[in-house]
């Protein structure tokens, strides 16, 4: 075993979830609809496509305007109570709501509708396929429904390059190819890999290379 490695502090905070930091890819229509929000919207798609980011961007935009919103997900404690001061209600990970939270979500929809407050929800499946009570599934499908599409390789490459540049990391084409051909183009996962690689390279006082990347995975695997 080698001596103890110095673990550096993270270099700068992650970018705040906003419309400006969302990597649009093929989701320009959905983004435009959310920016000009006038009614209920439901977002669905695979994990890591940016659905939660978009909900957080809506909450951030409301805050910037001096408005407030309510955020709910499967981990939000009950009871769920509507606040008449909200201008927006956000419900994330709808597919994982238990029976009690499904009832609470349906009640929120009714209250929000009565106050003309839009609800934006997200889940892994389109409304018709959600494992939820029928009345809630119907409500989720009332408004505009968008599938949030994953990034294509060129789009993921550009996003990875932009984040690396923000951190001051040089990623060679070899490193980019290694990451993009061996791992999902789920942007959340790729950014997590970049964060780990950044820390590992700083601790090792080495440039980011494919051999360094392989060694990081070997060492991480040895500690599992």
Backbone bond lengths (Angstrom), bond angles and torsions (degrees), N, CA, C in turn:
res aa  C-N    CA-C-N  psi(-1)  N-CA   C-N-CA  omega(-1)  CA-C   N-CA-C  phi
1 X - - - 1.479 - - 1.527 109.66 -
2 X 1.297 117.00 139.38 1.457 120.43 177.51 1.520 109.17 -82.21
3 X 1.334 116.30 172.22 1.447 120.58 178.99 1.514 111.75 -64.99
4 X 1.322 114.51 171.62 1.464 118.74 -178.21 1.521 109.85 -64.02
5 X 1.306 114.62 138.90 1.454 121.07 179.27 1.522 109.11 -93.80
6 X 1.295 115.93 137.33 1.465 119.80 175.39 1.518 109.15 -72.89
7 X 1.323 116.90 128.52 1.462 121.51 178.41 1.523 108.44 -98.68
8 X 1.317 117.81 112.42 1.467 119.67 -176.45 1.526 111.48 -76.76
9 X 1.307 113.70 160.46 1.460 119.18 173.48 1.519 109.40 -72.27
10 X 1.315 115.74 155.51 1.469 120.10 177.12 1.522 109.62 -61.49
11 X 1.318 115.96 144.90 1.466 120.90 -179.06 1.523 108.94 -93.48
12 X 1.312 116.44 94.40 1.462 120.87 176.55 1.514 112.03 76.69
13 X 1.326 116.47 150.00 1.459 120.60 179.22 1.519 111.66 -72.61
14 X 1.321 116.06 156.23 1.457 119.71 174.07 1.531 109.11 -65.85
15 X 1.321 117.04 149.10 1.461 118.81 179.22 1.529 110.73 -60.20
16 X 1.334 115.79 141.54 1.460 119.99 -179.97 1.522 110.11 -67.36
17 X 1.334 115.11 144.57 1.464 119.50 178.10 1.528 109.12 -67.86
18 X 1.301 115.98 111.01 1.459 121.44 179.23 1.519 107.66 -148.05
19 X 1.320 116.81 171.13 1.461 119.36 176.15 1.530 110.63 -62.66
20 X 1.330 117.02 -32.98 1.459 121.10 -177.49 1.527 111.45 -69.71
21 X 1.335 118.33 -29.90 1.462 120.47 -178.09 1.528 112.56 -95.63
22 X 1.332 117.29 1.31 1.463 120.39 176.39 1.522 109.29 -79.41
23 X 1.326 116.74 129.79 1.460 121.19 177.44 1.526 107.19 -82.74
24 X 1.318 116.89 108.65 1.462 121.83 -166.44 1.523 113.22 -67.55
25 X 1.320 117.87 -45.77 1.456 120.12 -177.37 1.518 110.62 56.72
26 X 1.331 116.45 -126.44 1.463 121.55 -179.20 1.533 112.36 -97.45
27 X 1.328 116.70 24.17 1.459 120.98 -174.76 1.526 113.44 -112.55
28 X 1.334 116.53 29.13 1.471 120.35 -176.46 1.526 111.73 -62.28
29 X 1.325 117.81 -38.45 1.464 120.41 -177.84 1.524 110.97 -65.28
30 X 1.331 116.07 -43.89 1.466 119.92 178.15 1.522 111.03 -63.23
31 X 1.322 116.73 -41.78 1.465 120.44 179.94 1.528 110.99 -63.05
32 X 1.327 116.62 -42.91 1.471 120.43 179.37 1.528 110.45 -62.66
33 X 1.326 117.07 -40.31 1.463 120.74 179.14 1.522 111.40 -63.70
34 X 1.327 116.72 -40.40 1.464 120.18 -179.23 1.524 111.62 -71.15
35 X 1.309 116.87 -36.91 1.474 119.87 178.74 1.533 111.37 -63.77
36 X 1.330 115.73 -33.47 1.465 120.66 -178.70 1.523 110.38 -108.68
37 X 1.305 116.33 40.70 1.464 122.39 -170.51 1.529 112.27 -56.91
38 X 1.338 114.55 125.70 1.463 119.51 177.65 1.526 112.28 -129.66
39 X 1.320 117.78 -8.91 1.462 120.30 -178.13 1.507 110.98 -160.90
40 X 1.322 117.59 -173.93 1.465 120.98 -175.71 1.528 112.36 -66.41
41 X 1.333 114.97 143.19 1.466 121.90 178.06 1.531 108.17 -137.18
42 X 1.315 115.56 141.49 1.464 120.39 173.63 1.526 107.90 -123.53
43 X 1.343 115.86 129.98 1.460 122.82 179.48 1.521 108.88 -110.81
44 X 1.320 116.82 133.94 1.458 118.39 175.71 1.522 109.58 -137.60
45 X 1.330 114.92 158.51 1.460 120.14 179.58 1.516 110.32 160.00
46 X 1.307 115.03 176.28 1.464 121.54 -177.79 1.529 110.73 -66.84
47 X 1.312 114.96 161.22 1.469 120.88 176.98 1.524 109.76 -60.57
48 X 1.327 115.45 139.20 1.460 120.35 176.15 1.511 115.42 87.07
49 X 1.332 118.28 3.72 1.466 119.63 -179.51 1.524 112.69 -83.10
50 X 1.343 117.86 -12.34 1.463 120.14 175.42 1.514 115.45 111.46
51 X 1.327 117.42 14.00 1.472 119.85 -178.87 1.530 111.21 -62.59
52 X 1.323 117.24 -48.45 1.472 120.07 179.80 1.524 110.76 -64.34
53 X 1.325 116.13 -35.70 1.475 120.40 177.03 1.521 109.80 -59.09
54 X 1.339 116.49 -43.82 1.462 119.74 -178.21 1.527 111.46 -67.27
55 X 1.335 117.62 -38.47 1.462 119.33 176.01 1.530 110.11 -63.27
56 X 1.335 116.14 -43.40 1.470 119.70 178.72 1.524 110.76 -64.75
57 X 1.331 117.15 -34.17 1.468 120.73 177.67 1.525 110.83 -64.62
58 X 1.327 116.54 -38.20 1.466 120.07 176.34 1.531 110.91 -63.48
59 X 1.334 115.78 -44.15 1.466 119.97 178.83 1.530 110.42 -62.79
60 X 1.330 116.02 -40.91 1.468 120.68 179.38 1.534 110.63 -64.43
61 X 1.338 116.78 -43.72 1.469 120.46 -179.96 1.523 110.88 -63.02
62 X 1.337 116.62 -38.28 1.465 119.82 177.44 1.526 110.60 -64.13
63 X 1.320 115.69 -42.36 1.467 120.50 -179.67 1.531 111.13 -62.47
64 X 1.327 116.01 -41.31 1.469 120.86 178.83 1.537 110.60 -60.92
65 X 1.338 115.36 -34.39 1.466 119.56 178.71 1.526 112.36 -80.03
66 X 1.313 117.11 -1.78 1.458 120.51 -177.39 1.507 113.09 83.27
67 X 1.331 116.86 14.07 1.462 122.02 179.70 1.526 109.66 -101.81
68 X 1.330 115.53 172.17 1.459 119.73 179.99 1.518 110.02 -128.45
69 X 1.328 115.64 160.22 1.455 121.23 -179.08 1.523 109.09 -143.40
70 X 1.331 115.42 162.66 1.458 121.04 176.88 1.512 110.28 -110.68
71 X 1.338 116.78 132.80 1.475 122.02 -178.38 1.525 108.45 -116.25
72 X 1.322 115.96 131.14 1.462 121.81 179.76 1.523 109.78 -136.44
73 X 1.333 115.42 142.46 1.460 121.33 174.96 1.521 107.86 -151.97
74 X 1.337 119.25 179.34 1.465 120.16 -176.02 1.529 114.75 -59.25
75 X 1.335 117.58 -18.86 1.452 120.24 179.09 1.515 114.74 -94.25
76 X 1.332 117.36 -2.69 1.463 120.68 -179.04 1.530 109.87 -74.10
77 X 1.339 118.23 122.59 1.472 120.56 -178.16 1.525 111.87 -61.45
78 X 1.302 115.07 147.81 1.467 121.61 172.33 1.521 109.45 -82.95
79 X 1.327 120.28 156.29 1.468 126.31 -0.31 1.524 112.17 -79.34
80 X 1.341 114.39 155.37 1.459 120.74 173.51 1.527 107.24 -97.36
81 X 1.317 116.13 116.99 1.464 119.97 -176.34 1.522 110.43 -120.53
82 X 1.306 115.36 133.53 1.467 121.93 179.46 1.523 109.86 -76.75
83 X 1.339 115.21 140.88 1.459 121.81 177.18 1.527 107.67 -113.61
84 X 1.319 117.07 121.77 1.464 121.33 -177.08 1.529 112.49 -63.62
85 X 1.338 117.57 -14.49 1.464 120.22 178.83 1.537 112.38 -80.37
86 X 1.328 117.24 -14.08 1.460 120.12 -178.50 1.529 111.41 -68.89
87 X 1.313 115.44 145.60 1.465 121.03 173.08 1.524 110.94 -106.26
88 X 1.339 116.31 0.26 1.456 120.59 -174.07 1.523 109.04 -163.18
89 X 1.329 116.76 140.76 1.465 122.12 173.08 1.521 108.12 -120.37
90 X 1.332 116.74 131.18 1.463 123.16 -177.08 1.525 109.47 -120.66
91 X 1.327 116.31 131.17 1.471 121.09 179.50 1.524 107.83 -129.63
92 X 1.322 116.88 118.05 1.462 121.91 -176.21 1.529 111.21 -107.38
93 X 1.327 115.51 156.72 1.475 122.98 176.55 1.528 111.90 52.50
94 X 1.308 115.73 49.91 1.469 120.80 -175.96 1.527 112.59 -58.03
95 X 1.331 116.82 -33.08 1.460 119.59 -176.36 1.527 112.73 -63.19
96 X 1.341 117.34 -18.33 1.462 121.10 -175.88 1.530 113.29 -103.74
97 X 1.329 118.04 8.27 1.469 120.32 179.75 1.532 110.17 -69.22
98 X 1.321 116.80 130.83 1.459 119.58 176.27 1.530 109.31 -78.67
99 X 1.331 116.32 178.53 1.466 120.24 -173.44 1.524 112.27 -60.00
100 X 1.338 116.19 -42.56 1.463 119.32 -178.20 1.530 110.71 -66.03
101 X 1.332 116.91 -40.24 1.462 120.09 -179.36 1.525 111.66 -75.08
102 X 1.321 117.42 -24.74 1.462 119.28 172.30 1.528 110.46 -65.44
103 X 1.310 115.67 -42.34 1.481 119.08 176.67 1.522 109.99 -62.66
104 X 1.336 115.81 -43.21 1.465 120.39 -179.23 1.530 110.95 -64.48
105 X 1.331 116.72 -40.48 1.463 120.61 179.49 1.524 110.87 -64.83
106 X 1.326 117.25 -41.10 1.459 120.39 179.01 1.536 110.23 -62.28
107 X 1.332 115.86 -42.82 1.469 119.88 178.16 1.533 110.61 -62.56
108 X 1.330 117.56 -38.21 1.467 120.98 176.88 1.521 111.04 -61.57
109 X 1.341 116.21 -42.58 1.465 120.32 178.51 1.524 110.57 -58.57
110 X 1.323 116.75 -44.05 1.462 120.87 -178.86 1.528 110.34 -62.85
111 X 1.340 116.05 -46.70 1.476 120.65 179.75 1.530 110.82 -63.43
112 X 1.327 116.43 -44.34 1.465 119.92 -178.50 1.519 110.50 -62.86
113 X 1.327 116.29 -42.18 1.464 119.59 178.95 1.525 111.24 -62.59
114 X 1.325 116.23 -40.40 1.463 120.33 -179.83 1.523 111.59 -63.64
115 X 1.333 116.63 -29.38 1.468 120.97 -179.63 1.532 112.32 -99.80
116 X 1.341 116.92 8.51 1.472 121.92 -179.40 1.529 111.84 57.18
117 X 1.334 115.87 37.74 1.461 122.04 178.52 1.537 108.38 -103.11
118 X 1.325 118.11 122.99 1.469 119.26 -178.99 1.529 112.76 -68.04
119 X 1.319 115.08 145.44 1.461 122.00 175.01 1.527 107.70 -111.98
120 X 1.323 116.21 128.97 1.459 121.16 173.95 1.520 106.92 -117.98
121 X 1.321 116.18 122.91 1.456 121.74 -176.22 1.520 109.75 -125.17
122 X 1.332 115.39 162.57 1.461 120.25 -179.18 1.520 109.99 -144.36
123 X 1.307 115.21 150.37 1.454 121.01 177.80 1.512 110.75 -161.52
124 X 1.309 116.43 175.46 1.461 120.70 -176.83 1.523 112.80 -85.04
125 X 1.335 117.13 -12.44 1.463 122.13 -175.76 1.520 110.50 -129.72
126 X 1.338 117.62 156.58 1.468 118.68 172.88 1.519 109.98 -64.06
127 X 1.340 118.30 156.97 1.469 120.67 -173.99 1.523 114.04 -51.20
128 X 1.337 117.42 -43.35 1.464 120.43 -175.32 1.526 112.84 -62.57
129 X 1.340 117.32 -23.62 1.460 121.16 -176.65 1.531 113.69 -100.95
130 X 1.313 117.67 -0.29 1.464 119.91 -178.23 1.531 110.80 -69.10
131 X 1.332 117.57 139.36 1.470 121.24 179.15 1.525 111.16 -82.06
132 X 1.342 115.52 61.64 1.460 121.75 -173.64 1.523 109.83 -127.86
133 X 1.327 116.04 167.85 1.458 120.99 175.46 1.525 109.34 -60.80
134 X 1.327 115.12 148.10 1.461 120.92 -170.92 1.526 112.84 -60.06
135 X 1.336 117.83 -41.81 1.464 118.78 -177.10 1.522 111.99 -65.36
136 X 1.336 117.09 -34.15 1.464 119.96 178.28 1.528 110.59 -72.97
137 X 1.333 117.13 -41.34 1.466 120.01 175.90 1.530 110.75 -56.88
138 X 1.324 115.13 -42.88 1.464 119.86 -179.72 1.519 110.96 -62.78
139 X 1.325 116.74 -44.73 1.473 120.79 179.46 1.534 110.83 -61.04
140 X 1.325 116.44 -42.67 1.464 119.91 -178.28 1.531 111.38 -63.08
141 X 1.325 117.04 -28.08 1.452 120.31 -179.12 1.515 114.38 -93.66
142 X 1.332 118.40 3.17 1.459 122.40 -177.05 1.520 113.30 -66.00
143 X 1.300 115.90 -39.57 1.462 119.40 -174.94 1.518 112.21 -92.96
144 X 1.326 115.61 -152.09 1.462 121.33 177.99 1.520 109.17 -79.73
145 X 1.317 116.27 134.95 1.468 122.17 -179.32 1.525 108.57 -115.72
146 X 1.339 116.12 128.29 1.463 121.58 178.33 1.522 109.96 -124.54
147 X 1.323 116.36 134.92 1.460 119.93 165.91 1.523 107.49 -86.15
148 X 1.332 116.60 124.54 1.460 121.01 176.68 1.527 107.17 -87.10
149 X 1.327 114.74 115.17 1.465 120.92 -171.21 1.523 111.78 -87.70
150 X 1.333 116.91 143.01 1.469 119.84 176.64 1.518 110.96 -67.30
151 X 1.319 115.11 160.90 1.461 119.82 179.84 1.525 110.68 -73.91
152 X 1.321 114.76 142.79 1.459 119.28 169.48 1.532 107.99 -76.04
153 X 1.337 116.06 167.38 1.472 119.38 -173.23 1.530 112.13 -57.90
154 X 1.314 117.24 -44.90 1.469 119.68 -178.39 1.526 110.94 -63.68
155 X 1.341 116.64 -36.41 1.459 120.87 179.39 1.528 110.67 -69.80
156 X 1.342 116.12 -41.76 1.467 119.85 178.08 1.529 110.55 -64.73
157 X 1.321 116.21 -38.67 1.463 120.69 178.97 1.534 110.21 -62.21
158 X 1.328 116.28 -44.50 1.468 120.06 -179.43 1.530 110.77 -64.59
159 X 1.337 116.90 -40.00 1.460 120.38 -179.97 1.526 111.08 -66.81
160 X 1.325 116.05 -40.97 1.466 120.71 178.79 1.523 110.53 -65.10
161 X 1.318 115.92 -41.53 1.469 120.51 179.01 1.530 110.36 -63.78
162 X 1.314 116.96 -41.83 1.465 120.63 -179.16 1.526 110.76 -62.93
163 X 1.341 116.70 -44.05 1.468 119.62 179.91 1.522 111.10 -68.31
164 X 1.334 117.44 -38.01 1.466 120.27 177.18 1.530 110.24 -62.72
165 X 1.319 116.65 -43.01 1.469 120.11 178.09 1.527 110.80 -62.49
166 X 1.343 116.44 -38.54 1.466 120.04 178.88 1.521 110.69 -61.66
167 X 1.318 116.27 -34.35 1.464 121.35 -179.13 1.531 112.48 -87.45
168 X 1.326 116.97 -7.84 1.452 119.96 -177.29 1.514 112.91 76.68
169 X 1.337 117.12 29.19 1.464 122.03 178.91 1.521 108.89 -103.27
170 X 1.329 116.31 133.85 1.456 119.36 173.42 1.522 108.17 -92.44
171 X 1.327 116.56 119.34 1.462 121.72 175.70 1.525 108.76 -107.88
172 X 1.320 115.95 114.30 1.462 119.57 177.76 1.528 109.71 -69.66
173 X 1.319 116.02 164.93 1.463 119.97 176.76 1.529 110.75 -60.19
174 X 1.338 117.07 -35.68 1.465 120.76 179.31 1.529 110.93 -61.60
175 X 1.335 116.77 -43.78 1.462 120.81 179.63 1.533 110.18 -66.46
176 X 1.314 116.80 -43.31 1.463 120.51 178.51 1.524 110.62 -60.67
177 X 1.342 116.22 -45.03 1.464 120.02 179.98 1.527 110.56 -62.04
178 X 1.320 116.44 -40.94 1.463 120.75 -179.15 1.526 110.35 -61.99
179 X 1.307 116.73 -45.15 1.462 120.85 -178.63 1.530 111.82 -66.87
180 X 1.334 115.64 -42.35 1.462 119.32 -171.85 1.522 113.67 -82.85
181 X 1.332 117.60 -18.24 1.466 119.45 179.06 1.525 112.33 -96.91
182 X 1.327 117.40 -15.97 1.467 119.88 -177.27 1.522 114.05 -110.39
183 X 1.318 117.00 -9.55 1.457 120.00 -176.98 1.519 110.22 -130.76
184 X 1.322 114.51 159.75 1.463 120.72 177.46 1.530 109.94 -60.71
185 X 1.346 115.33 148.73 1.470 118.95 175.62 1.525 111.09 -84.03
186 X 1.317 116.71 15.76 1.463 123.40 169.82 1.524 106.54 -57.45
187 X 1.327 116.73 113.22 1.460 120.75 -171.97 1.527 112.13 -63.59
188 X 1.333 116.40 -35.81 1.464 119.30 178.62 1.525 110.28 -61.35
189 X 1.334 116.46 -42.31 1.462 120.52 179.39 1.523 110.79 -66.93
190 X 1.340 116.76 -43.70 1.461 120.06 -179.68 1.528 111.58 -62.80
191 X 1.336 117.01 -40.69 1.462 119.60 179.51 1.531 110.80 -68.14
192 X 1.335 115.91 -33.60 1.463 119.24 174.85 1.522 111.81 -64.37
193 X 1.335 115.79 -41.00 1.469 120.22 176.44 1.528 110.74 -62.14
194 X 1.329 115.32 -43.37 1.466 119.50 -179.83 1.524 110.56 -62.78
195 X 1.317 117.01 -40.00 1.460 121.02 179.02 1.526 110.56 -62.38
196 X 1.337 116.37 -45.94 1.471 120.43 178.98 1.522 110.82 -63.61
197 X 1.318 116.33 -41.92 1.461 120.56 -179.75 1.523 111.53 -65.60
198 X 1.310 116.83 -39.49 1.463 122.10 177.21 1.533 110.23 -58.91
199 X 1.329 115.89 -48.73 1.466 120.36 -179.93 1.529 111.40 -63.41
200 X 1.331 115.54 -42.38 1.471 119.68 -177.64 1.521 110.78 -65.40
201 X 1.345 117.16 -44.00 1.457 121.04 -179.62 1.524 111.25 -64.38
202 X 1.330 117.28 -39.92 1.468 120.63 178.35 1.531 110.61 -65.80
203 X 1.320 116.10 -41.21 1.469 119.85 -179.91 1.526 111.36 -66.15
204 X 1.334 116.32 -34.55 1.469 121.38 -179.28 1.533 113.05 -86.66
205 X 1.338 115.91 -10.12 1.472 121.20 -175.87 1.528 110.16 56.61
206 X 1.347 114.77 44.73 1.462 120.69 -178.97 1.528 109.41 -128.66
207 X 1.319 114.89 153.99 1.461 119.77 172.53 1.529 108.93 -71.08
208 X 1.298 115.87 156.81 1.461 121.10 179.47 1.527 109.11 -77.59
209 X 1.326 115.89 115.82 1.458 122.53 178.70 1.518 108.88 -135.27
210 X 1.335 115.79 167.80 1.463 119.30 176.90 1.531 111.28 -62.26
211 X 1.353 120.19 -44.82 1.468 118.89 176.67 1.535 113.19 -58.01
212 X 1.338 116.91 -38.48 1.466 119.16 178.15 1.521 110.21 -66.21
213 X 1.322 116.72 -39.87 1.460 121.36 178.11 1.529 110.45 -61.53
214 X 1.341 117.10 -44.80 1.459 120.96 178.87 1.528 110.66 -62.51
215 X 1.331 116.55 -40.56 1.467 119.51 -179.38 1.526 110.87 -66.03
216 X 1.342 116.45 -36.69 1.461 119.27 177.22 1.525 110.35 -59.63
217 X 1.329 116.11 -45.37 1.459 118.72 -179.85 1.523 111.50 -65.94
218 X 1.338 116.92 -37.52 1.467 120.06 178.00 1.526 111.03 -62.39
219 X 1.337 116.40 -44.28 1.464 120.16 -178.79 1.515 111.41 -69.42
220 X 1.324 116.66 -38.39 1.473 119.56 177.65 1.530 110.53 -65.72
221 X 1.353 115.24 -38.49 1.462 118.60 178.74 1.511 111.91 -66.70
222 X 1.342 116.60 -33.49 1.468 120.19 -179.26 1.503 111.85 -70.12
223 X 1.366 117.12 -19.60 1.473 118.59 -178.14 1.506 113.08 -96.67
224 X 1.381 117.59 -2.58 1.460 120.35 -178.13 1.524 111.04 -70.43
